[in-house]
Amino acid sequence: MRHIAAYLLLQIGGNASPSADDVQKVLNAVGIESDEDRLEKLISELDGKDVNALIAEGSAKLSSVPSGGAVAASAPAAGGAAPAAAAEEVKEEKKEEKEESDDDMGFGLFD
């Protein structure tokens, strides 16, 4: 990830085609050692490609990935309205817990 971040920083800075040496200089400037193999693979994969197009393509792919709440919603309902009522009760209980939060988190000044 650090290699990609350095590559993108160089792109934003105006270097349209950063080399492996350029990326290494950026990483070394902040005290991070680079992995030569990963860096060479990154440079070879991105050579001749538009980074903005790659980011747009990746964003489109991520938008089609289901997120956390879909599993509970797709569970089969056995009793019709009963699961909905149970879900409402659980939500109400969670709200009450949030309201009763303890500001000192159970630690007193002289404990």
C-alpha positions in Angstrom: 0.0 0.0 0.0 2.9 2.4 0.8 4.2 1.9 -2.7 0.9 2.8 -4.3 0.5 5.8 -2.0 4.0 7.1 -3.0 3.3 6.4 -6.7 0.0 8.4 -6.5 1.7 11.3 -4.6 4.3 11.5 -7.4 1.5 11.5 -10.0 -0.4 14.3 -8.1 2.9 16.2 -7.9 3.2 16.3 -11.7 5.3 13.2 -12.5 3.2 11.5 -15.1 5.2 8.3 -15.1 7.1 7.8 -11.9 10.0 5.3 -11.9 10.9 2.8 -9.2 13.7 5.1 -8.2 11.3 8.0 -7.8 9.0 5.9 -5.5 12.0 4.8 -3.5 13.1 8.4 -3.0 9.7 9.3 -1.6 9.6 6.4 0.7 13.2 6.9 1.9 12.4 10.6 2.6 10.0 9.5 5.3 12.1 6.6 6.6 10.3 3.7 5.0 12.2 1.0 3.2 10.7 -0.3 0.0 10.3 -3.9 -1.1 12.1 -4.1 -4.5 10.0 -7.0 -5.8 6.7 -5.4 -5.0 7.8 -2.0 -6.3 9.0 -3.5 -9.7 5.7 -5.4 -10.0 3.7 -2.2 -9.3 5.7 -0.2 -11.9 5.3 -2.9 -14.5 1.6 -3.2 -13.9 1.0 0.5 -14.1 3.3 1.2 -17.0 1.4 2.9 -19.8 -1.9 3.0 -18.0 -4.0 6.0 -16.9 -4.2 5.9 -13.1 -7.4 7.9 -13.0 -9.1 5.4 -15.3 -7.9 2.5 -13.0 -9.2 4.3 -9.9 -12.6 4.8 -11.6 -12.7 1.2 -12.7 -11.9 0.0 -9.2 -14.6 2.3 -7.7 -17.2 0.8 -10.0 -16.2 -2.7 -9.0 -16.4 -1.8 -5.3 -19.9 -0.3 -5.7 -21.2 -3.8 -6.7 -19.7 -5.5 -3.6 -22.4 -6.2 -1.0 -21.9 -4.6 2.4 -22.5 -5.8 6.0 -26.3 -5.4 6.4 -27.3 -7.5 3.5 -26.9 -10.9 5.3 -29.6 -10.2 7.9 -32.0 -8.8 5.4 -31.7 -11.8 3.1 -32.4 -14.3 5.9 -35.7 -16.2 5.2 -38.6 -15.1 7.4 -40.4 -18.0 9.1 -43.2 -16.1 10.8 -43.9 -13.1 8.6 -44.4 -10.1 11.0 -42.8 -11.7 14.0 -39.2 -11.2 12.9 -39.9 -7.6 12.1 -41.3 -7.1 15.6 -38.3 -8.8 17.2 -36.0 -6.6 15.2 -37.8 -3.5 16.5 -37.4 -4.7 20.1 -33.6 -5.2 19.5 -33.3 -1.7 18.1 -35.1 -0.2 21.1 -32.9 -2.0 23.5 -29.8 -0.7 21.7 -31.0 2.9 21.9 -31.5 2.6 25.7 -28.0 1.3 26.1 -26.5 4.3 24.3 -28.5 6.8 26.5 -27.2 5.2 29.7 -23.5 5.5 28.8 -21.3 6.3 31.8 -19.1 9.4 31.1 -16.2 8.2 33.4 -16.3 4.7 31.9 -16.4 3.1 35.4 -13.2 4.8 36.7 -13.3 7.1 39.6 -10.7 9.7 40.4 -9.7 8.0 43.7 -10.2 4.3 42.8 
